[in-house]
Amino acid sequence: MSQAMDTRHQPGPVAFVIFGGAGDLTWRKLIPSLFTLHLNHSLPEKFAIIGVDHAALSDGKLRKRLHEGVRRFSNLGSIKAADWKTFAAHINYQRGDFATVRTYAILAKKLATLDKTWNAKSVRIFHLATPPSLIGVISKSLSAAGLARESQRARIVVEKPIGSDLESARHLNRVVTKSFHESQIFRIDHFLGKETVQNILAFRFANPMFEPIWNRRYVDCVTITVAEDLGVGHRGKYYEQAGELRDMVQNHLMQLLCLVAMEPPVSFGADEIRDKKVAVLHALRPLSHDTANTSTVRGQYGSGTIQGK
């Protein structure tokens, strides 16, 4: 017997604002994920996705590009045209320079119009799918436009890598926390959302066969391999600033290392897992300038062939 969906616990109106809305991360990760949530009825009935970027695009062209990303990178198989059409109607594009006041004034007006249309105060999620150099610029500008003011409504999501070294990371954190309260800030690593990664803790600690022998007495070595068939693509500008070391090693791979090597947590609460991960990082033998050349191999992207292309 069919049954109407229970919407009592469905969240209220949400506006997703993606800075870098025409970029690679939005194309490959964010929109496929949001579309999946939409199909699973995990998004509210009233939601909007506003992509902000400098590229010359129309709403239609952006939707077409994002549709291609969903078809290529989601695990949904075939996508019904009606489902995409319903979802795509919530996507809009705003062209603008991240460093100009006008961009944020237009955005604030759009968000106010949405609230008026929905007759409710929406939650605003500002997702920074941008290079680290723009994190401070965007967070300051959002605050200056009054879009960070209400802590219960505004959220800012900061993608890795945050900064280019320790000092720049500390500087960016100071800038962001001046504009947003700590409770509003989400520093994320999208690798941690992968099912394989999320299953590591259960595989280790809930499996009576592996849990007793997952230690240095029985494990000789661990190798973490990143097997990608993806070239630089549209990410050239990003890689010129970040590079593979900052893009993959200091975040994605270190997170995997921590999950593999951490001690059993008392609970699976966020703070407890974080503390166990930090303990692993404290136990690592740091690379020095003298040993870096003998412990690492450096490479450089160049032309090549991937899957015949």
C-alpha positions in Angstrom: 0.0 0.0 0.0 1.4 3.4 -0.9 1.8 5.9 1.9 2.3 9.6 1.8 5.7 10.8 2.8 6.0 12.0 6.3 7.2 15.6 6.1 6.9 16.6 9.7 10.7 16.5 10.1 11.6 17.9 6.7 13.8 21.0 7.1 12.5 24.5 6.4 13.5 26.5 3.3 17.2 26.5 2.4 19.2 28.6 -0.1 22.4 27.0 -1.2 24.9 29.6 -2.6 27.9 28.0 -4.3 30.8 30.3 -5.0 32.6 28.6 -7.9 29.2 27.5 -9.2 30.5 26.9 -12.7 33.7 25.1 -11.5 34.8 21.5 -11.4 33.9 20.7 -7.8 30.3 21.8 -8.3 30.1 19.9 -11.5 31.6 16.6 -10.2 30.6 16.6 -6.5 28.2 19.1 -5.2 25.3 19.0 -7.7 25.3 15.2 -8.1 25.1 15.0 -4.3 22.3 17.6 -4.0 20.4 15.9 -6.9 20.6 12.6 -5.0 19.3 14.2 -1.8 16.5 15.6 -3.9 15.5 12.2 -5.2 15.6 10.8 -1.7 13.3 13.5 -0.4 16.1 14.8 1.9 15.9 18.3 0.6 13.1 20.7 1.8 10.2 21.4 -0.5 11.4 25.0 -0.8 15.0 25.3 -1.8 17.2 27.2 -4.2 20.7 26.7 -5.6 22.5 29.9 -6.7 25.8 29.4 -8.5 28.1 32.4 -8.3 31.0 32.6 -10.7 32.8 34.9 -13.1 32.1 32.8 -16.3 29.7 34.2 -18.9 26.8 31.7 -18.5 23.0 31.8 -18.6 20.8 29.7 -16.3 20.1 27.4 -19.1 23.8 26.8 -20.0 24.7 26.2 -16.4 21.9 23.7 -15.9 23.0 21.9 -19.1 26.5 21.6 -17.9 25.5 20.4 -14.4 23.1 17.9 -16.0 26.1 16.4 -17.8 28.0 16.2 -14.4 25.1 14.4 -12.8 25.0 11.9 -15.6 28.7 11.3 -15.5 29.5 11.3 -11.8 26.4 10.3 -9.8 25.8 6.6 -9.0 22.1 6.8 -10.0 22.3 5.1 -13.3 19.8 6.5 -15.8 18.2 9.8 -14.9 14.6 10.5 -15.6 14.1 13.7 -17.6 11.2 14.7 -15.4 13.3 14.4 -12.2 16.1 16.5 -13.6 13.7 19.1 -14.9 12.1 19.5 -11.5 15.4 19.8 -9.7 17.0 22.1 -12.4 14.2 24.6 -11.9 15.7 25.4 -8.5 19.1 26.3 -10.1 20.0 29.8 -11.0 23.2 31.5 -12.0 24.7 34.8 -10.9 27.7 36.1 -12.7 30.0 38.3 -10.6 33.5 39.1 -9.3 34.1 37.7 -5.9 36.0 40.8 -4.9 33.4 43.4 -5.7 30.7 44.8 -3.4 28.1 44.7 -6.1 28.2 40.9 -6.3 27.2 40.5 -2.7 24.6 43.3 -2.9 22.8 41.5 -5.8 23.1 38.2 -3.9 21.6 39.7 -0.7 18.7 41.1 -2.8 18.1 37.6 -4.4 18.1 35.9 -1.0 15.7 38.5 0.4 13.3 37.9 -2.5 13.4 34.2 -1.9 12.4 34.7 1.7 9.6 36.9 0.7 8.4 34.4 -1.9 8.6 31.5 0.6 7.1 33.7 3.4 9.8 32.4 5.7 13.3 33.0 6.8 15.5 30.5 5.0 18.7 28.9 6.1 21.5 30.2 3.9 24.4 27.9 3.2 27.4 29.6 1.5 29.7 26.9 0.0 33.1 28.1 -1.0 34.1 25.8 -3.9 37.0 28.1 -4.6 40.8 28.3 -4.3 42.1 29.1 -0.8 43.1 32.6 -1.8 39.4 33.6 -2.1 38.3 32.2 1.3 39.1 35.4 3.2 37.8 37.7 0.4 34.4 36.0 0.3 33.9 35.6 4.0 34.7 39.3 4.6 32.4 40.4 1.8 29.5 38.2 3.1 29.9 39.7 6.5 30.0 43.3 5.1 26.8 42.6 3.1 25.0 41.5 6.3 24.7 37.9 5.2 26.6 36.4 8.1 24.7 38.3 10.8 22.1 35.7 12.0 24.0 32.8 13.4 20.9 30.5 13.3 20.5 31.1 9.6 23.9 31.5 7.9 26.4 28.7 7.4 29.7 28.9 5.6 31.3 25.8 4.2 35.0 26.0 3.5 36.6 23.4 1.3 40.2 22.2 1.7 42.9 23.2 1.3 42.7 26.1 3.8 45.8 28.2 3.1 49.1 27.3 1.5 51.1 26.7 4.7 50.6 26.8 8.5 50.7 30.6 8.8 48.3 31.3 5.9 45.9 28.6 7.3 46.0 30.4 10.7 45.5 33.7 9.0 42.4 32.5 7.0 40.9 31.0 10.2 41.3 34.3 11.9 39.6 36.1 9.0 36.7 33.6 8.8 36.1 33.6 12.5 35.9 37.4 12.5 33.1 37.3 10.0 31.3 34.1 11.2 30.9 32.5 14.6 32.6 29.2 15.0 29.3 27.4 15.2 28.5 28.7 11.7 31.7 27.4 10.1 32.1 24.0 8.5 35.6 23.1 7.3 35.1 20.0 5.2 37.0 17.3 3.3 34.6 15.8 0.7 36.6 12.5 0.7 35.1 11.8 4.1 31.7 11.6 2.5 32.6 8.6 0.4 31.0 5.3 1.5 34.3 3.4 1.4 35.9 6.0 3.8 32.9 6.1 6.1 32.9 2.3 6.3 36.5 2.2 7.6 35.4 2.8 11.3 32.7 0.1 11.2 35.1 -2.3 9.4 37.7 -1.8 12.0 35.8 -1.5 15.3 32.6 -3.4 14.7 34.2 -6.5 13.0 35.2 -9.1 15.7 37.6 -10.7 13.2 39.6 -7.7 12.3 39.4 -5.5 15.5 41.7 -7.7 17.7 44.5 -7.9 15.0 44.4 -4.4 13.7 47.6 -3.3 15.4 51.4 -3.1 14.9 51.8 -6.7 16.1 50.0 -8.2 13.2 50.1 -5.5 10.5 53.4 -5.2 8.7 52.7 -2.1 6.6 49.9 -0.1 5.2 49.9 1.5 1.7 47.4 4.1 0.7 47.0 4.4 -3.1 45.2 7.1 -5.0 44.2 5.7 -8.3 42.7 8.5 -10.5 41.9 8.4 -14.1 41.2 12.2 -14.1 43.6 14.7 -15.6 44.0 18.3 -14.7 41.0 19.2 -17.0 39.5 22.5 -16.0 41.5 22.7 -12.8 44.6 24.2 -14.2 44.2 27.6 -12.5 43.6 25.8 -9.1 46.6 23.5 -9.5 48.8 26.5 -10.3 48.1 27.8 -6.8 47.5 24.6 -4.8 49.3 21.7 -6.4 48.8 18.0 -5.8 50.5 17.9 -2.4 48.1 20.4 -1.0 45.1 19.1 -3.0 45.5 15.4 -1.9 48.2 14.6 0.6 47.8 17.0 3.4 44.0 16.5 3.7 42.5 13.5 1.9 45.3 11.1 2.5 46.1 12.3 6.0 42.4 11.8 6.9 42.6 8.2 5.6 45.8 7.6 7.5 44.1 8.8 10.7 41.1 6.5 10.2 43.3 3.5 9.6 45.7 4.2 12.5 43.6 5.8 15.2 42.9 4.1 18.6 39.3 3.0 19.3 37.2 6.0 20.3 35.1 6.0 23.4 32.1 7.0 21.3 31.5 8.0 17.7 30.9 11.6 18.5 32.6 14.2 16.3 34.8 15.6 19.1 36.0 12.1 20.2 36.9 11.0 16.7 38.7 14.3 16.1 40.8 13.8 19.3 41.8 10.3 18.3 42.8 11.5 14.8 44.9 14.3 16.3 46.7 11.8 18.5 47.8 10.0 15.3 49.1 13.2 13.8 51.1 13.9 17.0 52.6 10.4 16.7 53.8 10.9 13.1 57.5 11.3 12.4 57.8 14.7 10.6 59.7 15.0 7.4 62.7 17.3 7.6 64.4 19.3 4.9 67.3 16.8 5.0 65.1 13.7 4.6 62.5 15.1 2.2 64.5 14.3 -1.0 65.0 10.7 0.1 61.5 10.1 1.4 59.5 11.6 -1.4 59.3 11.6 -5.2 58.1 14.7 -7.0 56.3 14.8 -10.3 55.0 17.3 -12.7 51.8 17.2 -14.8 52.3 17.1 -18.5 50.5 15.9 -21.6 49.5 12.3 -21.8 46.7 9.8 -22.6 44.0 8.7 -20.2 41.5 6.0 -21.4 42.4 6.7 -25.0 42.0 10.5 -24.7 
